[in-house]
Amino acid sequence: AQKVTQAQTEISVVEKEDVTLDCVYETRDTTYYLFWYKQPPSGELVFLIRRNSFDEQNEISGRYSWNFQKSTSSFNFTITASQVVDSAVYFCALRRVTGGGNKLTFGTGTQLKVEL
Amino acid sequence: DAGVIQSPRHEVTEMGQEVTLRCKPISGHNSLFWYRQTMMRGLELLIYFNNNVPIDDSGMPEDRFSAKMPNASFSTLKIQPSEPRDSAVYFCASSRDRDDYGYTFGSGTRLTVV
């Protein structure tokens, strides 16, 4: 069975602070995909990143970076110099490479509030 | 590309009424998913289709829920009769087989059953 845990329900930071959102996953598969989605107050779900399990290189995109640690089954997301526009709910998700179709298993999300 | 299109955006209905939610996936995508989002349960997969065929409907709460995909460009999720506990945001998403980029979600339908 697949499971994604986002233990942080809500995080509040002051603008320009760095913040890390944790994601821990469980799977018996040796290959899989991991994702992060953003849900701003407007409600839509926006794809941020996909990571293959066989690629443990960390990734940076502007102020966003992702740290994938297969040994600890974690895929954490860091926002550097946070901005008010980063306020949203962030979801981590897992998908099998084979079997299970394209079904995504989501974590419960972390509500990030960035204040001035 | 118009993205995944859902209608209506908001729906308010009385308990016992039939509700139909609609979804148009992205052209060329052959997988379609219906998710429900609530505060208590987060994002739950209700059902997904591949090439218009239902593959996994184990998330459908009960017989009051049904989903169809008569063709590659249209799907419906029907609730009959609706109950207040069905109030949630219902998302439709689509993807291509072996699409590494997860899904593209629609904007969702916010359903309120009073």
Interface residues (C-beta under 8 A of the other chain):
Chain A: Y33 F35 Y37 G43 E44 L45 V46 F47 R50 N52 F91 A93 R95 G101 N102 K103 L104 F106 G107 T108 G109
Chain B: S31 F33 G42 L43 L45 Y48 N50 I55 D56 V89 F91 A93 S95 D97 D99 D100 Y101 G102 Y103 T104 F105 G106 S107 G108 R110
